[in-house]
Amino acid sequence: MPYEPVTLGFKFAVRVHHLTGRDVLVVTCPACHKSYWVATHVVYARFHAHLPLEVAAKDFVCKRCGNTRDMSWRIERATGPEFPRSA
């Protein structure tokens, strides 16, 4: 299933409850460049719905190198014939 980057607003204003079921949170470690694709239901289970993702990103830890600082993240959304591009 193809994914495309999506912008939900300013990074400091995007909250957990803005994520939909077809979104994926892509977290990248700046030290070892490992990328993790985190499903929305995992983010909902771990963090409060009104918590900004920028604050939640401070709890991300790289499983490869153990880095906890400056983890970058972006949101990608599933597209395809069953998912229209506008949502």
C-alpha positions as CSV (number, residue, x, y, z in Angstrom):
1,M,0.0,0.0,0.0
2,P,1.5,3.3,-1.0
3,Y,2.0,6.1,1.5
4,E,2.3,9.8,1.0
5,P,3.5,12.5,3.4
6,V,0.8,14.6,5.0
7,T,0.9,17.9,6.8
8,L,-1.7,18.3,9.6
9,G,-0.4,21.7,10.8
10,F,2.5,23.1,12.6
11,K,4.7,20.4,14.3
12,F,4.1,21.9,17.7
13,A,0.3,21.9,17.3
14,V,-0.2,18.4,16.0
15,R,-1.7,16.2,18.7
16,V,-2.2,12.4,19.0
17,H,-6.0,12.7,18.3
18,H,-5.3,14.2,14.9
19,L,-4.0,10.8,13.6
20,T,-6.4,8.7,11.7
21,G,-6.5,4.9,11.3
22,R,-4.7,5.1,7.9
23,D,-1.8,7.3,9.2
24,V,1.6,6.0,10.2
25,L,4.1,7.8,12.4
26,V,7.6,7.5,10.9
27,V,10.3,8.1,13.5
28,T,13.9,8.5,12.4
29,C,17.0,8.4,14.6
30,P,19.5,11.1,13.7
31,A,22.5,9.1,15.1
32,C,22.1,5.8,13.2
33,H,19.5,6.8,10.6
34,K,17.2,3.9,11.5
35,S,13.5,4.5,10.6
36,Y,10.6,3.1,12.6
37,W,7.0,3.0,11.3
38,V,4.7,3.2,14.3
39,A,1.0,2.4,13.7
40,T,-1.6,4.8,15.0
41,H,-3.1,2.3,17.5
42,V,0.3,2.0,19.2
43,V,0.5,5.8,19.6
44,Y,-3.0,5.9,21.0
45,A,-2.3,3.1,23.5
46,R,0.9,4.8,24.7
47,F,0.0,8.5,24.9
48,H,-2.9,10.7,25.9
49,A,-5.1,11.8,23.0
50,H,-4.5,15.5,23.6
51,L,-0.7,15.3,24.0
52,P,1.2,17.1,21.3
53,L,3.3,14.7,19.2
54,E,6.3,17.0,19.7
55,V,6.1,16.3,23.5
56,A,5.5,12.6,22.8
57,A,8.6,12.5,20.6
58,K,10.8,13.1,23.7
59,D,9.9,9.6,24.9
60,F,11.0,7.9,21.7
61,V,14.1,5.7,22.0
62,C,16.1,4.1,19.2
63,K,16.2,0.4,19.7
64,R,19.4,0.1,17.6
65,C,21.7,2.6,19.2
66,G,19.8,3.7,22.3
67,N,19.6,7.4,21.3
68,T,16.9,9.4,23.1
69,R,17.7,12.9,21.8
70,D,16.3,14.8,18.7
71,M,14.3,11.9,17.3
72,S,12.6,13.3,14.1
73,W,9.2,12.3,13.1
74,R,6.7,12.8,10.2
75,I,3.2,11.5,9.4
76,E,2.4,9.5,6.3
77,R,-1.0,8.5,5.1
78,A,-2.1,5.4,3.1
79,T,-3.4,6.1,-0.4
80,G,-4.9,3.9,-3.0
81,P,-8.1,3.1,-4.8
82,E,-9.9,2.3,-1.6
83,F,-8.6,5.5,0.1
84,P,-9.4,8.8,-1.7
85,R,-6.7,11.4,-1.5
86,S,-8.9,14.0,0.2
87,A,-9.7,13.3,3.9
